[in-house]
Amino acid sequence: MLQCLYYKYFRQRRIRLWRKLQKTMEDNINNSNNNSENKSINTSVKNSSTNGPKTIAGAIIIVGILIAGAILLRGKAPVAPTPVAGGNVPASVQLDPVTAQDHTLGSPAKVTLVEYADYQCPFCGKSFKETEQPIVDNYVNTGKVQLVYRDYAFLGPESTTSAEASWCAGDQGKFWQYHDYLFNYIWDNYYAKNKSGENVGAFSDANLKSFAQKLGLDTTTFNSCLDSGKYAKTVADYATAATKAGVTGTPKGFILKNGKIVSTIDGAEPLATVTAKLDAALK
């Protein structure tokens, strides 16, 4: 990300200086030929005043330096950037440490993948369908990586209530089953059919309670938990923490190595991209 910003900066500077160079050359043409037209740029440079060639030469040198800098920056793309040495992890990121309150899958490991997601988010659904299970099978279940799921419920009221419902399911030891059911339900019934699933009743209270029943939860306990808003503050606090960590959309992942951020997952990245980042962190 930082490299992209640097490249964009150099490109903009290069364009501005090239335009300035063109204007200087045009001015020299006019001055050296008494405002005559149809002279070539090469002729105008030869006939310009003493300051003209120096200005042009200086601008050309600067443009050359900027082009070289942009090329170098484009060519430098580490697989697993660190917060300090460029990469896509700003040093200012304040990610809350993993605690016992977090929903975790797998044992503590050298590498941790912290994911922020919204159950209504179609790209989160895509990521869940295409990348989560292979990661669980090949990295989490083998003890290489611990997966942490955190709510960033920002797409409306049904994002909030579905997140709260997953916490209520967690009270009965079925957070991950409920988590999977939510993503599968909205994907299979809405997004896979090119239908909007955001705040259209997919995660109405009635549906959320019916999901609990289908998963064999104690519905009296679950319904009481959901109706009381027991986890409303918890979900809101996670959203605040996500904002502090620089999360502006979902899915967003942070790959930690021994507790330190070494890379990020931005959006529904392909499985090969995600596994490459995990493999780099495991080295």
C-alpha positions in Angstrom: 0.0 0.0 0.0 2.8 2.4 0.9 4.7 1.5 -2.2 1.6 2.2 -4.3 1.3 5.6 -2.7 4.9 6.4 -3.4 4.6 5.3 -7.0 1.5 7.5 -7.4 3.4 10.4 -5.9 6.3 10.0 -8.2 4.1 9.6 -11.2 2.2 12.8 -10.5 5.4 14.7 -9.9 6.8 13.3 -13.2 3.7 14.5 -15.1 3.9 18.0 -13.5 7.6 18.4 -14.3 7.2 17.2 -17.8 4.4 19.7 -18.4 6.6 22.4 -16.9 9.4 21.3 -19.3 7.1 21.5 -22.3 6.0 25.0 -21.3 9.6 26.2 -20.8 10.6 24.9 -24.2 7.5 26.6 -25.8 8.5 29.8 -24.1 12.0 29.6 -25.4 10.7 29.0 -28.9 8.6 32.1 -28.7 11.4 34.2 -27.2 14.2 33.1 -29.6 12.1 33.3 -32.7 10.2 36.6 -32.1 6.9 34.8 -31.5 7.2 32.9 -34.8 5.4 29.6 -35.0 6.0 26.2 -36.6 9.5 26.0 -35.3 10.6 22.6 -34.0 11.4 22.1 -30.4 15.0 21.1 -31.3 15.5 24.4 -33.2 14.0 26.4 -30.3 16.4 24.8 -27.8 19.4 25.6 -29.9 18.4 29.3 -30.4 17.1 29.9 -26.8 18.8 32.2 -24.3 21.6 31.0 -22.0 19.2 30.3 -19.1 16.9 28.3 -21.4 19.1 25.2 -21.9 20.0 25.2 -18.2 16.4 25.2 -17.1 15.5 22.5 -19.6 18.5 20.4 -18.7 17.7 20.7 -15.0 14.1 19.7 -15.6 15.1 16.7 -17.7 17.5 15.5 -14.9 14.8 15.8 -12.3 12.3 13.9 -14.4 14.8 11.2 -15.0 15.5 10.9 -11.3 11.7 10.6 -10.6 11.3 8.0 -13.3 14.1 6.0 -11.9 12.7 6.3 -8.4 9.2 5.2 -9.5 10.7 2.1 -11.3 12.7 1.1 -8.2 9.6 1.4 -6.0 7.5 -0.6 -8.4 10.0 -3.4 -8.5 10.3 -3.6 -4.7 7.3 -5.7 -3.4 8.1 -7.9 -0.4 5.7 -10.8 0.2 5.4 -10.1 3.9 5.9 -6.4 4.7 6.6 -5.2 8.2 5.1 -2.2 10.0 8.4 -0.4 9.8 9.9 -1.1 6.4 7.3 0.0 4.0 4.8 -2.7 3.0 1.0 -2.3 3.5 1.0 -2.2 7.3 1.1 1.4 8.7 3.2 1.7 11.8 0.3 3.6 13.4 -2.0 0.6 13.4 -3.4 -0.1 16.9 -4.6 -3.7 16.8 -6.0 -5.0 20.1 -4.1 -8.1 21.3 -5.9 -11.4 21.2 -7.6 -12.2 24.5 -9.7 -14.9 26.0 -12.8 -12.9 25.0 -12.0 -13.3 21.3 -13.6 -16.1 19.2 -10.6 -18.3 18.2 -10.2 -21.4 16.2 -7.2 -23.6 16.7 -4.5 -23.5 19.4 -2.2 -20.5 20.0 0.5 -20.5 17.3 3.4 -18.5 16.1 1.2 -17.1 13.3 -2.3 -15.7 14.0 -4.8 -14.5 11.5 -7.2 -11.9 12.9 -10.2 -11.4 10.6 -12.7 -8.5 10.8 -16.0 -9.2 9.0 -19.7 -8.4 8.7 -22.1 -11.3 8.3 -24.1 -9.2 5.7 -21.0 -8.4 3.6 -21.1 -10.2 0.3 -17.3 -10.1 0.0 -17.0 -11.6 3.4 -19.4 -14.3 2.2 -17.2 -14.9 -0.9 -14.1 -15.1 1.3 -15.9 -17.6 3.6 -17.0 -19.8 0.7 -13.7 -19.8 -1.2 -10.8 -19.4 1.3 -11.8 -20.0 4.9 -12.3 -23.8 4.9 -9.0 -24.5 3.0 -7.2 -22.3 5.5 -8.8 -24.1 8.4 -8.0 -27.5 7.0 -4.4 -26.8 6.0 -3.2 -24.2 8.6 -5.5 -24.1 11.6 -6.2 -27.8 12.1 -2.5 -28.6 11.5 -1.5 -26.2 14.3 0.3 -23.7 12.1 -2.1 -20.8 12.4 -4.7 -19.7 14.9 -7.8 -18.0 13.4 -9.5 -15.1 15.3 -12.9 -13.8 14.1 -13.9 -10.3 15.1 -17.1 -8.4 14.3 -17.1 -5.2 12.3 -20.8 -4.8 12.0 -21.2 -1.7 9.9 -23.7 -2.4 7.2 -26.9 -1.8 9.2 -29.2 -3.1 11.9 -29.1 -6.7 10.7 -25.4 -6.7 10.8 -25.5 -5.8 14.4 -28.2 -8.3 15.4 -26.6 -11.1 13.6 -23.3 -10.4 15.3 -25.1 -10.3 18.7 -26.8 -13.6 17.9 -23.5 -15.3 17.2 -22.3 -14.2 20.6 -25.4 -15.7 22.1 -24.7 -18.9 20.3 -21.2 -18.7 21.7 -22.7 -18.8 25.2 -23.7 -22.4 24.4 -20.5 -23.3 22.8 -21.7 -23.0 19.2 -20.2 -19.8 18.0 -18.5 -21.2 15.0 -21.4 -23.4 14.0 -23.7 -20.3 14.1 -21.0 -18.2 12.3 -20.9 -20.7 9.5 -24.7 -20.9 9.3 -25.0 -17.2 8.9 -22.5 -16.9 6.1 -24.0 -20.0 4.3 -27.6 -18.8 4.7 -27.1 -15.3 3.3 -24.8 -16.5 0.5 -27.0 -19.4 -0.7 -30.3 -17.5 -0.5 -29.2 -14.1 -1.7 -25.7 -13.4 -3.0 -25.4 -16.6 -5.0 -28.7 -15.7 -6.7 -27.6 -12.1 -7.4 -30.0 -10.7 -4.8 -29.3 -8.0 -2.3 -29.1 -9.5 1.2 -28.4 -6.4 3.3 -31.2 -5.4 5.7 -33.9 -7.2 3.8 -35.0 -9.6 6.5 -32.4 -12.3 6.0 -31.2 -11.8 9.5 -34.5 -10.8 11.1 -34.9 -11.7 14.8 -37.3 -14.4 13.8 -34.8 -15.9 11.4 -31.9 -15.7 13.9 -34.0 -17.5 16.4 -34.9 -20.2 13.9 -31.2 -20.7 13.1 -30.6 -21.4 16.8 -33.3 -24.0 16.8 -31.9 -25.7 13.7 -28.5 -25.9 15.3 -29.9 -27.5 18.4 -29.4 -24.6 20.8 -31.5 -24.0 23.9 -33.9 -21.6 22.3 -35.2 -20.2 25.5 -31.8 -19.2 26.6 -30.8 -18.0 23.2 -33.9 -15.9 22.6 -33.6 -14.3 26.0 -30.0 -13.4 25.2 -30.9 -11.9 21.9 -34.0 -10.0 23.1 -32.1 -8.5 26.0 -29.3 -7.1 23.9 -26.8 -8.8 26.1 -24.0 -8.4 23.6 -24.9 -5.0 22.0 -22.1 -3.2 23.8 -19.6 -6.0 23.0 -20.4 -5.8 19.3 -20.2 -2.0 19.4 -16.8 -2.1 21.2 -15.4 -4.4 18.6 -16.5 -1.9 15.9 -14.7 0.8 17.8 -11.6 -1.3 18.1 -11.7 -2.1 14.3 -11.8 1.6 13.5 -8.8 2.2 15.8 -7.0 -0.5 13.8 -7.7 1.3 10.6 -10.4 -1.0 9.3 -12.8 0.8 6.9 -14.3 -2.2 5.1 -14.6 -6.0 5.2 -13.2 -8.5 5.1 -10.0 -7.2 6.6 -7.3 -9.5 7.9 -4.2 -9.0 10.0 -1.5 -11.6 9.9 0.6 -11.6 13.1 3.9 -13.4 13.7 4.7 -13.7 17.4 2.2 -11.0 18.1 3.5 -8.5 15.6 1.7 -7.6 12.4 3.6 -8.7 9.3 1.0 -8.5 6.6 -2.7 -7.8 5.9 -5.5 -9.2 3.8 -7.5 -6.5 2.1 -10.8 -7.7 0.8 -11.7 -11.1 -0.6 -8.2 -11.9 -1.8 -7.8 -15.2 -3.8 -6.8 -18.3 -1.8 -3.4 -18.4 -3.4 -2.6 -14.9 -2.3 -3.7 -15.5 1.3 -1.8 -18.8 1.6 1.3 -17.1 0.2 1.1 -14.5 2.9 0.6 -17.1 5.6 3.5 -19.2 4.2 5.8 -16.1 4.3 4.8 -15.4 7.9 5.5 -19.1 8.9 9.1 -18.9 7.6 
